[in-house]
Amino acid sequence: MYIFVGTNTDIMENELAKIHLSVDCTVLGFDGNRLEVLLIRRTGEEGGREFHDMKLPGSLILDNEELDDAARRVLTELTGLKNITLQQFKAFGSMDRTKDPKDVHWLEHAQKAHVHRIVTVAYMALVKIGRAMIREMEGSEALWVPVGAIPPLAFDHNEIIGEALAHLRSSASMDPSILYALLPRKFTVTQLRNLYEIVFGSKLDPANFYKKMIQLPYLVALDEHEKGVAHRAARYFRFDKTIYNKSRL
């Protein structure tokens, strides 16, 4: 049996939220030493004074585009990066997202539209920061900032980054192969340990970590070592996805 509950049209018209939909992209990159997040420089004016701060690559979506298409478009337009794999991980819709008039005025000026409440769909990407990627970003307002040195950002973007890092930790705990997407094609165990320490927020004993890692069948030792280093040259390794998948069966 179905029960239909009537509604008062006048009340519904008063209570329905006038919502804009946006996408925000948290791109996490590893340069071999530090985990960093990609941010956009923002300039605006509030109270007759110019301000400068930063935000995640994001924007309101167009009326005729899908969410995934919007995320890819925004990332390319704001950072110059293309062919980046983005994954939805959470939606943020708190009424407090637009509590700062500075953010609202900036967005209304940028989008040339009156803004009410904004719900954003957050995306995350893991990338290796290399020379080619740096060149691809030239001419944009994008920059890499270490996750441990992120300043106060626009809207709730600090919260979004925090949730992205929590999502990364949770995902990597279940599937460690995710972390190898952040490493160069060939890497040292020290670089791998450094990444683990940053992501999980705890120090690891170097000797024990090394012994554990070299026993993994999917961590393949190469006949190559570091060059031009002051310390003892470390051996390079590579991650073998095929062996990893077989080991998980």
Secondary structure, 3 states (H helix, E strand, C coil): CCCCCCCCHHHHHHHCCCEEEEEEEEEEEECCCCEEEEEEEEEEEECCEEEEEEECCEEECCCCCCHHHHHHHHHHHHHCCCCCCCEEEEEECCHHHHCCHHHHHHHHHHHCCCCCEEEEEEEEEEEECCHHHHHHCCCCCEEEEEHHHCCCCCCCHHHHHHHHHHHHHHHHHHCCHHHHCCCCCCECHHHHHHHHHHHHCCCCCHHHHHHHHCCCCCEEEEEEECCCCCCCCCEEEEECHHHHHHHCC
